[in-house]
Amino acid sequence: MKKLSSILVLSLSATLSQGAIYITTIVDPNVLFSARAIEIYVSGTEDLGNYDLQRAANSAAFDETFNLPSGSYTDQFVYLVSNDSSFETVFGVGVGPTIQLGSASGNGNDGFRIVEDGTNNVVDVVGEGGSNIYQDSFMSRKNNTGPDSVWTIENWELDGNNSLDGLDEAGTAAAVPFGTFTVAVPEPSTALLGGIALLGLLRRRR
């Protein structure tokens, strides 16, 4: 009985700690184009080394793949930045952990997606071939949406092209809503609820 209880605890812990990765903001700052960045949110615990970033440059196909460096993150925002020093110049040093990746540079009509390394399964995707939708601007994921295996524009707030024109570093940093995305709490599955009930019954019988 004790062994079964231990197995249930481990199984439930694994279920509750399953992670997910969301692309939450893309920014193309007019004040300093080399400060372009992609904000992602890691829900649960994930090693980013298990994932790749793919880019569809200038509305082309997703034909560029870049490995993400290994590193474990838990319930936090991570910033894929085109250039570390430029990003810090515009947004400061306290925003969150950064990963310098030259490919994290979108100029308004570039699409991005996170895929599983080795399988190419799409975890989350933003943008596709088409016209500029965040040139000299930004776009941010709506709360409690995603991740999306196909591009779902309805899940995004578009600030409009050129919305960052004329803003200095401080004004740009104030306009871009980094660190504000919130994740929906999933409804527990029937199997999970049944496991919790069984675990409680086993504990009462001790």
C-alpha positions, 0 to 999 in steps of 0.5 A: 500500500505504501509503495502504491501511495508513493507511486501516486504521489510521484505521478501526480507531482509530474502531472502538476509540474508539466511545463509549457512555453509561450511567446508573449511579446515581440518588440521592434524598437524604433529608438534602437533597432538592435534592441529587438527582442522576443519575450517568452514565458516558461510555465512550470520547469523547462530546459530551453536546450530542448527547444529551438527558435525558428524564424520566417524572415520577411514573410518567408517560410519558417526555414531558419532554425536556431538552437536555444542554449541549455538552461532550466527556468521555472515560472518566469519570463526569459528574453531572447535578445538581438543584442544584450547591451542594446536591450539593456540600454533601452529596457534596463538590466532588471527586466529578466534573464536574457539570451543573446540570439541574433535571430531574435530580430523581427522587423514587423513581418517576421514570424517566430515559433518555438519547436521541440528540438529533434522532433520539430513539433510546434510548441507556440507560433506567432506570425506568418507570411503577410504584411507588417503588423508590428513594425517600429512597434510591438505585439503582446499575447492576451492573458490566458491564451496559448500556447498555439500550434498554429498562428492565432491572431485573435490571441494577440494585442496589436499596438499598430505599426509605428506606435513606438516612433518618436519615443526615447529609451525610457518612453519605449520601455514604459510602452512595452508591457514586458512581464505582464502576461498571465497564464490560465490555470487549467481545469484538472483532468478526470484522471487527476481528480481521481488520483487525488481522491484515491491518494486521500483514501489511501492515506485515511486507511493508514 
